[in-house]
Amino acid sequence: MTPPRPDHAAERSCRKAHEAFERVIDDRPHLTPEKLTAAVRHVIEFRDTLIAERRSGEFGARRQTLLDRTNSLLSLSTSAEFPLTGVRWERITAVRDALKALAGDESQTRGC
């Protein structure tokens, strides 16, 4: 069996992260810290997939931009996870929307 191409792995990771943040927003009235942490872990998985792809040697400027954007989303999602009081829903929504855009934009070319 052939291992999945890195771009397919990144696309799957991106979609999983987007779906996880969709669930967080859907669960808004009943959100637990564990659910939000699980969603953030999907962003970490996406970022780690891109880093592994970078280390494999096939990583152009477009992928570097994607990695940079993903690192920004990880920072944003983490800041939503650890507020002083309450949950920063505007940040969660921003992460979800950006992941949706990444999933849509990048799937048109080479995978998320």
N, C-alpha and C positions, 0 to 999 in steps of 0.2 A: 504494500500500500504506500502510495506517495504521500509524504507529509504535505499539509496545506501550504500553499504559497503564503509568504509573509503578508502580502497585501490583503489576502482573504482573512487571515487571522486578525489583522488590524480592523478590517471592516466589521467582522463579527464582534470584536471587543467594543468598538465604537457603538454599535447598535445595542449591545447589552447595557452599556453605560446609559445610553439614552433611555432605554426601556426602564432601567432601574430608577432614573429620576422621574420618569412619568408615573411610576408607582408611588414614589415619595409624594408627589403632588396630589395624586389621587387619594392617598391615605392621610392627607393633611390633618383632618380632625383627630386622627388616631395615631399620628406619627410617633414612633418610639426612636430613641437614640440609635438603637441597633439597626433599624431600617435605613436611617440616613447613613450610618457608617457603612452598611453593605453597599449602598449606592456609590459612595465615595470610593470604595474598594474596586468597583468596576471601572472608574476613571483611572485608578492606579494601574489596573490590569491593561487598559488601553495604552496608557503611557509606557508601561513596561514592554508591551508588544512592539511599539514603535522603537524603543531603545534597542531591543533585540534585533530588529530589522536594520537599524543603523549600524550595529556592530557587525552584521553580516556583510556589509560593504556596499549594498545596493541602496543608496539613500541620497536622493537628489535634493535640490533646494526646496521643491514643493513639499517633500516629506519633512524636511527640517522645519518649515513653516507650520506644518501640521503638529509636529512635536512641540514646538513653542506654544502654539495655541492650546494644546492639551495640557501643558504645564500650567498655563494661566488658568484654565478651567479647574485644574486640581487645586490650585491656591484658592480660587473663588469658592469651590465646593467645601474645602476644609474650613474656610472662614465662616461659612454658613452653619457648619457643624458645631462650632464652639463659640456661640454668642454668650454674652454676659447674662442676658435674660431672653427667653423665647428663641424662636428659630427665625433666621433671616430669610423669609420666603422669597423676597425679590432676588436674592442671590441664587437660591435653588432654581427658581424659574429661569434665570439668566443662563445657568449651566445647562438645564434641560434644553432650552431653545438653541444654545450654541451647539450642543451635541447633535440635535436634530439637523441643524444646518450642515454640520460636518458630515453626518451620515448621508445626507442628500447630495451635497456638493461632490464629495469624494467618490461616492459610488458611481457617479457618472463617468469617472475616469479610471482610477486604478484601485478602487476600494478605499474604505475610510482610512 
